[in-house]
Amino acid sequence: MPELPEVTTTARILNKILVNQKILSVWTNYSSPHFKGKKNIKDKKYFEFFKKEVVGSKIVSVGRIGKNVLIHLSGTKTGSKTELRRGLKTILVHMKMTGHFLYGDYERRGNEWLATKPGPLQDKFNGYIRLIFGLSSGKYLALSDVRRFAKIAVISDGNVKNFEDIKNLGPDPMEKEFDFKKFKSVISQKPTGRVKSVLMDQDVIAGIGNIYSDEALWLSSIHPETQIKKLTDNELKILLKNIKKVLKFGIDMGGDSTSDYRRPDGSPGKSHHAHNVYQRRGEKCSKKGCAGTIVRKVVGGRGAHFCDTHQRKK
């Protein structure tokens, strides 16, 4: 699943190329009776509403909250306060496990959309187009999603903070205000929780997932099953430093493409080339002076990768 670095990368790139373009059309082959009556374009009736709301609107900025890409439409003023005021329209996209945005030249053939120029957009990971916006530039904004898990909705009143997918999210770990005091306060809400699971709980901290929790815990020499209440202030300070470090590195490298994620030009990110622990089960630990081996264990329903030597459980 795209995490904070991948969503940040996507939003930043789209903000550079989409601003001032008008949405001329929208198409989707998402459809499921399981979403009937829900705010999701997988409900056919809602998609018709969605289409009426967005077609004809101009894109004025693209941002992010948690793992959600937010495409702000006509009338939106930029800035943390005015972006979220009432009376504005915003397209919300949670890319889920395999979704990623693509931008370029496409043509429709039957019920499929195909990239027309040779290059990264024709990568096999980019060929599962489920949603596509026709833009005034003549190009298209597409969403590839092999497993069809992505959520797309429109916030018609501009009240982003109170939208169901946003209102319960925890703070953003990359904000300057997210200091040690704030980190300790939010993580201590679940004193008996296992640290990996708590880091990935979006109601506690927004944006961290499987990859970056593994990497931050490895750097911090903390076992993923350690209970929050057993971590000292010094350990928490080190962990916070490493959370910010791995997230910044992920952003600087354009995201992690271990799986399906691709940047809007169709190319992969690069941060997965520098994994210390994630998906390295059976390999020798690369921490200086450590003779351990990377192991994998299911923690809270998710696979956790860690060193069996320097990440000891308390």
NORSULDA-V660317 format. One record per helix or strand. SS is the DSSP state (a for helix, b for strand). FROM is the first residue (numbers start at 1). TO is the last residue. If there is no record, write none. Layout:
ss & from & to
SS & FROM & TO
SS & FROM & TO
//
This chain:
ss & from & to
a & 4 & 18
b & 22 & 28
a & 33 & 35
a & 44 & 54
b & 58 & 65
b & 68 & 73
a & 82 & 84
b & 90 & 94
b & 99 & 104
b & 106 & 109
b & 112 & 115
a & 120 & 122
a & 124 & 126
b & 129 & 135
b & 140 & 145
b & 151 & 155
a & 160 & 162
b & 171 & 172
a & 180 & 190
b & 194 & 194
a & 195 & 200
b & 205 & 206
a & 210 & 219
b & 227 & 227
a & 228 & 230
a & 233 & 252
a & 271 & 274
b & 284 & 284
b & 293 & 299
b & 302 & 307
//
